[in-house]
């Protein structure tokens, strides 16, 4: 029945390149997408996470907005603030949240000039502000 309703075309266009090579040219969701699309994608991911994970992300986002010249937030600082607000009970819990963020490319890690790992969100300021307003 579907065949009668639509006029389907099929083109066979092989590249004969391995899938790894073809996959290199696919854009990453947050790194290369538009700011609007990136914030929308991040919102969908954040809504599927627990409230504590969302609040940990909020801490990082608010820090990034208030310190635009910094290279990112140190993991130790994020842990201490999250623990003070009773969002995580241990470093293991924070690492579980960070793994989820990194898997969905919500958060990236950068080496600070003093050798410490810092976290940052690869969104523009406008995209980050829009995201924070929508998850509240």
C-alpha positions in Angstrom: 0.0 0.0 0.0 2.9 2.4 0.8 4.3 1.7 -2.7 1.1 3.0 -4.3 1.1 6.2 -2.3 4.6 7.4 -2.9 6.9 7.5 -5.8 10.1 6.0 -4.4 13.6 6.3 -6.0 16.6 4.3 -5.1 20.1 5.1 -6.1 23.1 2.8 -5.5 26.1 5.0 -5.0 28.9 3.0 -3.4 32.0 4.9 -2.3 34.0 1.7 -1.5 35.5 3.4 1.5 35.5 1.8 4.9 32.8 2.9 7.3 35.4 4.6 9.5 36.5 6.9 6.7 32.9 7.8 5.7 32.0 8.4 9.4 34.8 11.0 9.7 32.8 13.5 7.8 29.6 13.2 9.8 29.3 16.4 12.0 29.4 16.1 15.8 26.1 17.2 17.3 27.5 19.9 19.6 30.8 20.7 18.1 29.7 21.6 14.5 26.0 22.1 14.7 24.2 25.4 14.9 23.9 27.0 18.3 20.1 26.6 18.3 20.3 23.0 17.3 23.0 22.2 19.8 21.0 23.8 22.7 17.9 21.8 21.6 19.9 18.6 21.5 21.5 19.2 24.8 18.1 20.0 26.3 16.7 16.6 25.1 19.6 14.8 26.7 19.4 16.8 30.0 15.7 16.1 30.3 16.4 12.4 30.3 18.8 12.7 33.2 18.1 12.8 37.0 17.5 16.1 38.7 20.8 15.8 40.5 22.7 15.3 37.2 20.8 18.4 35.8 21.9 20.5 38.8 25.5 19.4 38.4 25.4 20.5 34.8 23.8 23.8 35.9 26.7 24.4 38.3 29.1 24.0 35.5 27.1 26.1 33.1 26.7 29.0 35.6 30.4 28.9 36.3 31.2 29.0 32.6 28.8 32.0 32.1 30.2 33.9 35.1 33.9 33.2 34.2 34.0 33.5 30.4 37.8 34.0 30.4 38.6 30.8 32.3 39.7 27.6 30.6 37.0 25.7 32.4 36.0 24.6 35.8 38.3 22.3 37.8 36.8 18.9 38.5 37.7 19.3 42.2 35.8 22.6 42.4 32.7 21.0 40.7 32.9 18.1 43.2 33.1 20.4 46.3 30.2 22.6 45.2 28.1 19.6 44.2 28.8 17.9 47.5 27.9 21.1 49.5 24.6 21.2 47.7 24.0 17.5 48.4 23.9 16.6 44.7 26.5 13.9 44.9 27.7 11.8 47.8 31.0 10.8 46.4 33.5 11.3 43.6 32.2 8.1 42.1 28.7 9.6 41.7 30.2 12.8 40.1 32.2 10.7 37.7 29.1 8.8 36.7 27.4 12.1 35.9 30.5 13.3 34.0 30.7 10.1 32.0 27.1 10.6 30.9 27.8 14.2 30.0 30.9 13.3 28.0 29.2 10.4 26.2 26.6 12.8 24.9 29.2 15.5 24.2 27.6 17.9 26.6 30.9 18.5 28.4 34.5 18.4 27.2 37.7 18.2 29.2 40.6 20.6 28.7 44.0 20.6 30.4 44.5 23.8 32.3 47.8 25.7 32.1 48.7 24.4 35.6 48.2 20.8 34.5 44.7 20.3 36.1 41.8 18.9 34.1 39.0 21.4 33.6 35.5 20.9 32.3 33.7 23.1 29.8 30.5 23.1 27.8 31.0 23.5 24.1 28.1 25.9 23.5 28.0 29.6 22.8 27.1 32.0 25.6 23.6 32.5 24.0 23.1 28.8 23.6 24.1 28.1 27.2 21.8 30.8 28.5 18.9 29.5 26.5 19.6 25.9 27.7 19.7 27.1 31.4 16.4 28.9 31.0 14.7 25.9 29.5 15.9 23.3 32.1 14.7 25.4 35.1 
